[in-house]
Amino acid sequence: MQTFNISVPITIPENLVLVEKADFENLNEKLLIGKRWTMEDLRNHLGKKSAEWIKTNILFQPMFREEFQKMERNLDMHKPIVKGDAWWFHATVFSKWIEDNWNRIDWSAKL
């Protein structure tokens, strides 16, 4: 078998920038610093999954209970307590949790 080294010029349009993956991830993480997500923000982050789907398949899943209770104690997450109260999530903490636990979530689950 023969091996060839080929060089191909690629033109990057003026409106685009080529960035190293680590730098891109760092910039994305900085976008979340100091932000608090609402349930709607979380829905957008998860590709428009419904609030009911998120509650059923993530927030109320027994396998995640202890982790979420710790987040609540650390004020990284708030579960509604009384009527009119709302969910909120510390964006950097919760987005990292989603990334770290992506394979534990059943993304194909139906309501």
Sequence and secondary structure as in RCSB ss.txt:
>XXXX:A:sequence
MQTFNISVPITIPENLVLVEKADFENLNEKLLIGKRWTMEDLRNHLGKKSAEWIKTNILFQPMFREEFQKMERNL
DMHKPIVKGDAWWFHATVFSKWIEDNWNRIDWSAKL
>XXXX:A:secstr
             TT     HHHHHHHHHHHHTT EEEHHHHHHHTTS  HHHHIIIIIT GGGHHHHHHHHHTT
SEE   STT   EEEHHHHHHHHHHTGGGS TT   
